[in-house]
Amino acid sequence: MKKNPYREEREQLHELLTQFENLRNGLGNSFIEEDAFEKLIDHFQEKDDLPRAMEAASLGSVQYPYSGMLLIKKADILLATRRYSEALSALDQAGLLDSGDINLYILKTDAYLALDQQDKAVVLLNEALSLFEGQERLELLFELADVYDDYEEFDKVFDCLKMILEEDRNNEEALYKICFWTDFTGRNEESIRLHQQIIDDYPYNELAWFNLAAAYQGLKLYEKAIDAYHYAVTIDEKFDYAYRNMGDAYIRLRKYREAIEVLEKVIELAKPEDVIFEAIGHCYDRMKNYAQARFYYRKASHIRQDDSKLFYKIACTYFNEGQWESCIKQLEHAMKIHRHQAEYNLLMGECKSQLGIVKEALQYFANVVRVRPRSIAGWEALIRCLYRAESYDALVQTQFALNLTNGKPLFLFYKTAVLFATGKIKEAVLQLEKAMETSPRLLKKFIELNPAILQNQLVVDVVARYKRNKSI
């Protein structure tokens, strides 16, 4: 009957540990082979027993003084115990014995970085690149990329990943990483050229198609991005991130039905996420399908319960349908989380105004201009509400609005309307002339405030005179 391999290995390790104890205690003629010392060191490191690992490495180095491998193992333990200078000394000695071990350069890099000697780490790795080929050279390039990342030389991170992919077109780790660094550094054109070359050689590499699409998306070439994402999901129909990004590209193009279709695919393939539900809700919102928009906003809010913005978005759908009371209920939820948010107060004021609760509406509009004194929308809503309530305070507030918004022309028209309403006709006509000279396109806002104003001959004359002068 064959011996169990795992049991055999365990017995060998037990025998090796016994030999090691005998050697430590000077019992008998204990002799341990060089590769056995390596196994012992690995065993102690796995057990996180660094003192005994160091003891094994030291005893091994005494028994095999020309072993570069054992010195490298010793340096690894010294690094783990933060004895960086000693580790470098051991590695220098190991380098004299065996300069062809890649671990020598990786551990030296770690020591230099720990000592904040980034320049030495970069020089070392660049020199080492000429000594190695194949997988070991790629490993050094990844190490160099990490060094540049630590010291925020982000373009050089991209350069290292690009070099890796030029040597190994299908390197999965590099393909994953370069997508992020392309977006971070904005080097989309280079990424497009690189991934087109990869696709020419390996047309069924879905990650290359994805990265190509992401680079197009970074340049706002959304149609091209969508085409590339389609290739990615054709190769891998469960590539949920490709569907996710494709959905974003469709939204940018205002193709909301197509966006919904691919985002629903994300829901099928991956764990439900609030951002996906919110994005689908946004699409339905834009299509004026407010009930469906609410459905998905609510799904998002069940996952992200402390996000007041989602309650606000639900409130907006009710507002767009003229359901003022339902809108108010959602805003109350939002304002429990963020009471002073200007947008929430503005919408609440509009709802109260629609319901004829003018005093409360004015209070909410006043909150907006207090929080955002330069908010055009806040001042507009406040003055409009005061005007319709026939409040004399409207004139004072229009002047405040003009002062705080650097004389926005809209408030010249609103001031004109208030002056007419309060019987200050001459001043109103002068103000209207000034407003027409400043921004005639806002005349419609003036008329919306009081459509009957067009029956006033003085107003008609000013507008006609302006149009006449403009045509000359």
C-alpha positions as CSV (number, residue, x, y, z in Angstrom):
1,M,0.0,0.0,0.0
2,K,1.4,3.4,-1.0
3,K,2.2,5.9,1.7
4,N,0.1,9.0,2.0
5,P,2.2,11.8,0.4
6,Y,1.0,14.4,3.0
7,R,1.9,12.1,5.9
8,E,5.2,11.3,4.4
9,E,6.0,15.0,4.0
10,R,5.0,15.6,7.6
11,E,7.2,12.8,8.8
12,Q,10.2,14.2,6.9
13,L,9.6,17.6,8.4
14,H,9.4,16.2,11.9
15,E,12.7,14.3,11.3
16,L,14.2,17.6,10.0
17,L,13.1,19.5,13.0
18,T,14.6,16.9,15.3
19,Q,17.9,17.2,13.4
20,F,17.8,21.0,13.8
21,E,17.2,20.7,17.5
22,N,20.2,18.3,17.8
23,L,22.4,20.7,15.9
24,R,21.3,23.7,18.1
25,N,22.1,21.7,21.2
26,G,25.4,20.3,19.9
27,L,24.2,16.7,20.1
28,G,25.9,14.1,17.9
29,N,27.1,14.7,14.4
30,S,24.0,16.4,13.1
31,F,24.3,17.3,9.4
32,I,21.6,19.2,7.5
33,E,21.8,19.7,3.7
34,E,21.6,23.2,2.2
35,D,18.1,22.8,0.7
36,A,16.9,21.3,4.0
37,F,17.9,24.6,5.8
38,E,15.7,26.4,3.2
39,K,12.8,24.2,4.1
40,L,13.3,24.8,7.8
41,I,13.5,28.6,7.3
42,D,10.3,28.5,5.2
43,H,8.5,26.4,7.9
44,F,9.4,28.8,10.7
45,Q,8.4,31.8,8.6
46,E,5.0,30.2,7.9
47,K,4.6,29.7,11.6
48,D,5.6,33.4,12.1
49,D,8.4,32.1,14.4
50,L,11.0,34.7,13.2
51,P,13.6,34.1,16.0
52,R,13.9,30.4,15.1
53,A,13.9,31.2,11.3
54,M,16.8,33.6,12.0
55,E,18.6,30.9,14.0
56,A,18.2,28.4,11.1
57,A,19.4,30.9,8.6
58,S,22.5,31.8,10.8
59,L,23.3,28.1,11.4
60,G,22.9,27.4,7.7
61,S,25.2,30.3,6.7
62,V,27.9,29.0,9.1
63,Q,27.6,25.5,7.7
64,Y,27.4,26.7,4.0
65,P,29.3,30.0,4.0
66,Y,29.2,30.2,0.2
67,S,25.4,29.9,-0.1
68,G,23.9,33.0,-1.6
69,M,20.4,31.5,-1.2
70,L,20.8,31.2,2.6
71,L,22.1,34.8,2.9
72,I,19.0,36.0,0.9
73,K,16.8,34.0,3.3
74,K,18.5,35.6,6.2
75,A,18.1,39.1,4.7
76,D,14.4,38.4,4.2
77,I,14.1,37.7,8.0
78,L,16.1,40.8,8.8
79,L,13.7,42.9,6.7
80,A,10.7,41.4,8.5
81,T,12.3,42.5,11.8
82,R,13.1,46.0,10.4
83,R,16.9,45.5,10.6
84,Y,17.2,47.2,7.2
85,S,20.9,48.0,7.2
86,E,21.9,44.5,8.3
87,A,19.6,43.1,5.5
88,L,21.4,45.2,2.9
89,S,24.8,44.0,4.2
90,A,23.7,40.4,3.9
91,L,22.3,41.0,0.4
92,D,25.6,42.7,-0.7
93,Q,27.4,39.5,0.5
94,A,24.9,37.3,-1.3
95,G,25.3,39.3,-4.5
96,L,29.1,38.4,-4.5
97,L,28.2,34.7,-4.3
98,D,25.1,34.6,-6.6
99,S,24.0,37.7,-8.6
100,G,21.5,35.8,-10.6
101,D,18.8,35.4,-8.0
102,I,15.9,37.8,-8.6
103,N,15.0,37.8,-4.9
104,L,18.3,39.6,-4.3
105,Y,17.0,42.7,-6.2
106,I,13.5,42.5,-4.9
107,L,14.6,42.4,-1.2
108,K,17.2,45.1,-1.8
109,T,14.4,47.3,-3.2
110,D,12.3,46.7,-0.1
111,A,15.2,47.7,2.1
112,Y,15.9,50.9,0.1
113,L,12.3,51.9,0.3
114,A,12.1,51.2,4.0
115,L,15.1,53.5,4.4
116,D,13.5,56.1,2.1
117,Q,16.1,55.7,-0.5
118,Q,13.8,55.6,-3.6
119,D,16.5,56.7,-6.0
120,K,18.7,53.8,-5.1
121,A,15.8,51.4,-5.6
122,V,15.0,52.8,-9.0
123,V,18.7,52.6,-10.1
124,L,19.0,49.0,-8.8
125,L,15.8,47.8,-10.6
126,N,16.7,49.5,-13.9
127,E,20.1,47.8,-13.8
128,A,18.6,44.5,-12.9
129,L,16.2,44.7,-15.9
130,S,19.2,44.1,-18.3
131,L,20.2,40.9,-16.3
132,F,16.9,39.0,-16.6
133,E,14.5,37.8,-19.3
134,G,11.0,36.4,-19.5
135,Q,8.9,36.1,-16.4
136,E,11.6,37.4,-14.1
137,R,12.1,40.6,-16.1
138,L,8.3,41.2,-15.9
139,E,8.4,40.6,-12.2
140,L,11.0,43.4,-11.9
141,L,8.9,45.7,-14.0
142,F,6.0,45.2,-11.7
143,E,8.3,45.9,-8.7
144,L,9.5,49.1,-10.4
145,A,5.9,50.2,-11.1
146,D,5.2,49.8,-7.4
147,V,8.2,51.9,-6.4
148,Y,7.0,54.7,-8.8
149,D,3.5,54.4,-7.3
150,D,4.8,54.7,-3.8
151,Y,6.6,57.9,-4.7
152,E,3.8,59.3,-6.8
153,E,5.6,59.2,-10.2
154,F,2.4,58.0,-11.8
155,D,3.4,58.5,-15.5
156,K,6.3,56.1,-14.9
157,V,3.9,53.5,-13.4
158,F,2.0,53.7,-16.8
159,D,5.4,53.3,-18.6
160,C,6.3,50.2,-16.7
161,L,2.9,48.5,-17.4
162,K,3.2,49.5,-21.0
163,M,6.6,47.8,-21.2
164,I,5.2,44.7,-19.6
165,L,2.4,44.5,-22.2
166,E,4.7,45.1,-25.1
167,E,6.7,42.0,-23.9
168,D,3.7,39.9,-22.8
169,R,0.5,40.9,-24.6
170,N,-1.8,38.7,-22.5
171,N,-0.4,39.6,-19.1
172,E,-3.6,39.7,-17.1
173,E,-2.3,41.6,-14.1
174,A,-0.9,44.4,-16.3
175,L,-4.1,44.6,-18.3
176,Y,-6.1,45.1,-15.2
177,K,-3.7,47.7,-13.7
178,I,-3.1,49.7,-16.9
179,C,-6.8,50.5,-17.2
180,F,-6.8,52.4,-13.9
181,W,-3.5,54.2,-14.7
182,T,-4.7,55.2,-18.1
183,D,-7.7,57.0,-16.6
184,F,-5.5,58.4,-13.8
185,T,-2.8,59.8,-16.0
186,G,-5.1,60.7,-18.9
187,R,-2.9,58.9,-21.4
188,N,-5.8,57.6,-23.4
189,E,-4.3,58.0,-26.9
190,E,-1.3,55.8,-26.0
191,S,-3.6,53.3,-24.4
192,I,-5.7,53.1,-27.5
193,R,-2.6,52.5,-29.7
194,L,-1.3,49.9,-27.3
195,H,-4.5,47.9,-27.0
196,Q,-5.2,48.0,-30.7
197,Q,-1.8,46.3,-31.2
198,I,-2.7,43.7,-28.6
199,I,-6.1,43.1,-30.3
200,D,-4.4,42.7,-33.7
201,D,-2.3,39.8,-32.2
202,Y,-5.0,38.5,-29.8
203,P,-8.5,39.4,-31.1
204,Y,-10.2,37.4,-28.4
205,N,-8.6,39.1,-25.4
206,E,-11.7,40.6,-23.7
207,L,-9.6,42.7,-21.2
208,A,-7.8,44.4,-24.2
209,W,-11.2,45.3,-25.7
210,F,-12.4,46.6,-22.3
211,N,-9.3,48.7,-21.9
212,L,-9.6,50.0,-25.4
213,A,-13.2,51.0,-24.7
214,A,-12.3,52.6,-21.4
215,A,-9.7,54.7,-23.2
216,Y,-12.2,55.8,-25.8
217,Q,-14.6,56.7,-23.0
218,G,-11.9,58.8,-21.4
219,L,-11.7,60.8,-24.6
220,K,-15.5,61.1,-24.6
221,L,-15.7,59.0,-27.8
222,Y,-18.7,57.2,-26.5
223,E,-19.9,55.5,-29.7
224,K,-16.4,53.9,-30.2
225,A,-16.4,52.9,-26.6
226,I,-19.7,51.2,-26.9
227,D,-18.5,49.2,-30.0
228,A,-15.4,48.0,-28.1
229,Y,-17.5,47.1,-25.0
230,H,-19.8,45.0,-27.3
231,Y,-16.7,43.0,-28.4
232,A,-15.7,42.5,-24.8
233,V,-19.1,41.1,-23.8
234,T,-19.3,39.0,-26.9
235,I,-16.1,37.3,-25.9
236,D,-17.1,37.1,-22.2
237,E,-20.9,37.4,-21.8
238,K,-20.5,37.6,-18.0
239,F,-18.2,40.6,-18.1
240,D,-20.3,42.8,-15.8
241,Y,-17.9,45.7,-15.6
242,A,-18.1,46.1,-19.4
243,Y,-21.9,46.3,-19.2
244,R,-21.6,48.8,-16.4
245,N,-19.3,51.1,-18.3
246,M,-21.4,50.6,-21.5
247,G,-24.4,51.8,-19.5
248,D,-22.5,55.0,-18.5
249,A,-21.6,55.6,-22.2
250,Y,-25.2,55.2,-23.3
251,I,-26.3,57.7,-20.6
252,R,-23.7,60.2,-21.8
253,L,-25.2,59.9,-25.3
254,R,-28.8,60.3,-23.8
255,K,-29.7,56.8,-25.1
256,Y,-31.6,55.9,-21.9
257,R,-33.4,52.8,-23.2
258,E,-30.2,51.2,-24.2
259,A,-28.6,52.2,-20.9
260,I,-31.4,50.5,-19.0
261,E,-31.0,47.3,-21.0
262,V,-27.2,46.9,-20.2
263,L,-27.5,48.1,-16.6
264,E,-30.2,45.4,-16.0
265,K,-27.6,42.9,-17.3
266,V,-25.2,44.1,-14.6
267,I,-27.9,43.4,-12.0
268,E,-28.3,39.8,-13.4
269,L,-24.6,39.1,-13.3
270,A,-23.4,40.9,-10.1
271,K,-24.4,41.6,-6.5
272,P,-27.1,44.3,-6.4
273,E,-25.5,47.8,-6.1
274,D,-27.1,51.1,-5.2
275,V,-25.2,53.0,-7.9
276,I,-26.7,50.7,-10.6
277,F,-30.2,51.1,-9.3
278,E,-29.7,54.8,-9.1
279,A,-28.4,54.9,-12.7
280,I,-31.5,53.0,-13.9
281,G,-33.7,55.4,-12.0
282,H,-31.9,58.3,-13.6
283,C,-32.6,56.9,-17.0
284,Y,-36.4,56.4,-16.3
285,D,-36.4,59.9,-14.8
286,R,-35.0,61.4,-18.0
287,M,-37.6,59.5,-20.0
288,K,-40.3,61.0,-17.8
289,N,-41.3,57.6,-16.6
290,Y,-41.5,58.9,-13.0
291,A,-43.1,55.8,-11.4
292,Q,-40.3,53.5,-12.7
293,A,-37.7,56.1,-11.7
294,R,-39.1,56.1,-8.1
295,F,-39.0,52.3,-8.1
296,Y,-35.3,52.1,-8.7
297,Y,-34.4,55.1,-6.6
298,R,-36.2,53.3,-3.7
299,K,-34.2,50.2,-4.4
300,A,-31.0,52.2,-4.2
301,S,-32.2,53.9,-1.0
302,H,-32.8,50.5,0.7
303,I,-29.0,49.8,0.2
304,R,-27.8,53.3,0.9
305,Q,-30.2,54.4,3.6
306,D,-28.3,57.4,4.8
307,D,-28.2,59.2,1.4
308,S,-30.5,62.2,1.5
309,K,-29.9,62.8,-2.2
310,L,-31.9,59.6,-3.1
311,F,-34.9,60.9,-1.1
312,Y,-34.6,64.2,-2.9
313,K,-34.6,62.5,-6.3
314,I,-37.7,60.6,-5.3
315,A,-39.3,63.9,-4.2
316,C,-38.4,65.4,-7.6
317,T,-40.3,62.7,-9.4
318,Y,-43.4,63.5,-7.4
319,F,-42.9,67.2,-8.0
320,N,-42.8,66.6,-11.7
321,E,-46.1,64.8,-11.5
322,G,-47.7,67.6,-9.4
323,Q,-48.0,65.4,-6.3
324,W,-47.0,68.1,-3.8
325,E,-47.9,66.2,-0.6
326,S,-45.9,63.1,-1.6
327,C,-43.0,65.3,-2.6
328,I,-43.1,67.0,0.8
329,K,-43.0,63.6,2.6
330,Q,-39.8,62.6,0.7
331,L,-38.2,65.9,1.4
332,E,-38.9,65.6,5.1
333,H,-36.9,62.3,5.0
334,A,-34.1,64.0,3.1
335,M,-34.1,67.0,5.5
336,K,-33.8,64.8,8.6
337,I,-30.4,63.9,7.2
338,H,-29.4,67.2,5.7
339,R,-31.7,70.0,6.9
340,H,-29.9,73.0,5.5
341,Q,-29.3,71.6,1.9
342,A,-30.3,74.5,-0.4
343,E,-31.9,72.3,-3.1
344,Y,-34.1,70.6,-0.5
345,N,-35.3,73.9,0.9
346,L,-35.9,75.3,-2.5
347,L,-38.1,72.3,-3.6
348,M,-39.9,72.3,-0.3
349,G,-40.7,76.0,-0.8
350,E,-42.0,75.4,-4.2
351,C,-44.3,72.6,-2.9
352,K,-45.6,74.8,-0.1
353,S,-46.1,77.6,-2.6
354,Q,-48.1,75.3,-4.9
355,L,-50.3,74.3,-1.9
356,G,-50.9,78.0,-1.1
357,I,-49.0,77.8,2.2
358,V,-47.2,81.1,1.4
359,K,-45.7,81.8,4.9
360,E,-43.9,78.5,5.1
361,A,-42.8,78.7,1.4
362,L,-41.2,82.1,2.1
363,Q,-39.4,80.6,5.1
364,Y,-37.9,77.8,3.0
365,F,-36.9,80.2,0.2
366,A,-35.3,82.5,2.9
367,N,-33.3,79.4,4.1
368,V,-31.9,79.0,0.6
369,V,-30.6,82.5,0.2
370,R,-29.3,82.4,3.7
371,V,-27.2,79.3,3.0
372,R,-26.3,80.4,-0.6
373,P,-26.5,84.2,-0.7
374,R,-25.4,84.2,-4.4
375,S,-28.0,81.6,-5.5
376,I,-30.0,83.0,-8.4
377,A,-32.6,80.2,-8.1
378,G,-33.1,81.0,-4.4
379,W,-33.6,84.7,-4.9
380,E,-35.8,84.1,-7.9
381,A,-38.1,81.8,-6.0
382,L,-38.2,84.1,-2.9
383,I,-39.0,87.3,-5.0
384,R,-41.6,85.5,-7.1
385,C,-43.4,84.2,-4.0
386,L,-43.3,87.7,-2.4
387,Y,-44.6,89.3,-5.6
388,R,-47.6,86.9,-5.9
389,A,-48.3,87.4,-2.2
390,E,-48.3,91.2,-2.9
391,S,-45.8,91.7,-0.2
392,Y,-44.1,95.1,-0.1
393,D,-40.9,93.3,1.0
394,A,-40.5,92.2,-2.6
395,L,-38.8,95.5,-3.6
396,V,-36.3,95.3,-0.8
397,Q,-35.4,91.7,-1.6
398,T,-34.9,92.5,-5.4
399,Q,-32.3,95.0,-4.3
400,F,-30.6,92.5,-2.1
401,A,-30.6,90.0,-4.9
402,L,-29.0,92.6,-7.3
403,N,-26.3,93.4,-4.8
404,L,-25.5,89.8,-3.9
405,T,-25.5,88.4,-7.5
406,N,-23.5,91.2,-9.0
407,G,-26.5,92.8,-10.7
408,K,-27.9,89.8,-12.5
409,P,-30.3,91.1,-15.3
410,L,-33.1,88.8,-14.2
411,F,-33.5,90.9,-11.0
412,L,-33.7,94.1,-13.0
413,F,-36.8,92.7,-14.7
414,Y,-38.2,91.5,-11.3
415,K,-37.5,94.9,-9.8
416,T,-39.4,96.4,-12.7
417,A,-42.4,94.1,-12.1
418,V,-42.4,95.1,-8.4
419,L,-42.2,98.8,-9.2
420,F,-45.2,98.5,-11.6
421,A,-47.2,96.5,-8.9
422,T,-46.5,99.2,-6.3
423,G,-47.5,102.0,-8.6
424,K,-44.0,103.5,-9.1
425,I,-44.6,103.8,-12.9
426,K,-41.9,106.3,-13.9
427,E,-39.2,104.4,-12.0
428,A,-40.6,101.1,-13.4
429,V,-40.3,102.3,-17.0
430,L,-36.7,103.5,-16.5
431,Q,-35.9,100.2,-14.9
432,L,-37.5,98.3,-17.8
433,E,-35.4,100.3,-20.3
434,K,-32.3,99.4,-18.4
435,A,-33.2,95.7,-18.2
436,M,-34.0,95.6,-22.0
437,E,-30.6,97.1,-22.8
438,T,-28.9,94.6,-20.5
439,S,-30.5,91.3,-21.4
440,P,-33.6,91.5,-23.7
441,R,-33.9,87.7,-23.8
442,L,-35.1,87.7,-20.2
443,L,-38.2,89.6,-21.1
444,K,-40.1,86.4,-21.1
445,K,-39.3,85.9,-17.3
446,F,-40.8,89.4,-16.7
447,I,-44.0,88.5,-18.6
448,E,-44.3,85.1,-16.9
449,L,-44.4,86.9,-13.5
450,N,-47.4,88.9,-14.6
451,P,-48.8,88.1,-18.2
452,A,-51.3,91.0,-17.8
453,I,-48.4,93.5,-17.9
454,L,-48.5,93.3,-21.7
455,Q,-51.8,95.3,-21.5
456,N,-49.8,98.2,-20.1
457,Q,-49.1,100.6,-23.1
458,L,-46.0,101.9,-21.4
459,V,-44.5,98.4,-21.4
460,V,-45.5,97.8,-25.0
461,D,-43.9,101.1,-26.0
462,V,-40.6,100.3,-24.3
463,V,-40.4,96.9,-25.9
464,A,-41.4,98.2,-29.3
465,R,-38.8,101.0,-29.1
466,Y,-36.1,98.6,-28.2
467,K,-37.0,96.3,-31.1
468,R,-37.1,99.3,-33.5
469,N,-33.7,100.6,-32.3
470,K,-32.2,97.1,-32.6
471,S,-33.4,96.7,-36.3
472,I,-31.9,100.1,-37.3
